[in-house]
Amino acid sequence: MSTALSLLDLVPVAPGQSPRAGFEASVELARAAERSGYRRVWYAEHHNMASIASTATSVLIGHIAAHTETIRLGSGGVMLPNHSPLVIAEQFGTLETLYPGRIDLGLGRAPGTDQNTMRALRRSNTSADTFPQDVLELQGYLSGRSRVPGVQAVPRAEGIVPLYILGSSLFGAQLAAQLGLPYGFASHFAPDALHQAVELYRDTFEPSEQLAEPYVIVGANVFAADDHDEAAAQKTVAYRSRARAMISRGPAGRDLTDDQVDAFLDSPGGQPLRAMTRCTAVGTPEEVRAYLEEFAASTGADELILAHHAQSLTDRIRSVELTAAVMAGNFADS
């Protein structure tokens, strides 16, 4: 299998768990990924979600980097319209200076949150309109070729902080191709335009200083276990929890029972939520490999970034290890 494997960690916080416990679990997950040969671990910027603790993405990357040795770490992604390009350049210049050769900067333009939180972030509905210009401004700071006269990002790392454009629509594909940057598609939660976006990116790609040929990363969810029924049970529990969090998001949240969540997901109104996670590999290592190999082949992906969602840390680490072993051809059924 020539397709590289990477890890996406949302830093989940289970009911009754503290965010600190979530961070400690993410350290262990990153160490497991490093041992297992994953290329990188990325952390996604989300806001106002009690079940996800990856809000301060750059701070989290620094914490994980201090507790690992070689694996690349980055954002999947920083939602750039929420921030000043200069501040992000300073943060990631600092990270690359502290941990040279290990830092990635994936960029998205979505808010990563709801309308009220957008306003709390001082972001307007038009903030995303300047995303292409913001990417270029950020790129200038990181390269030492600032587009703003008299302004430099300090510190600026001696090494390169590679940029990645992330998205779930044709817009991101077009921008990544135009700028000659790698493109990551968020098919782990928004798969509808996957194949069309990847095709558009490859067809319109223009080489750049960073990248000579198109490079595609696609996301998938994984529940790998020694037994199929065990993996399926993990998926049921995790996706119920995810649905409950999304249905009850906000100040008027409801404590829904499992039966209520299942009924909603089976209803016409719940089908879009269920469809979000259709790019999911579940089962034994061999079943997971069959799914991921077909998924990679269908997209021509250069890299798969996998979100392992089992609620137990032990189960997540086992899923990470089983998937890496079977994809490398090192798994032996005991």
Disulfide bonds with the S-S distance in Angstrom:
none
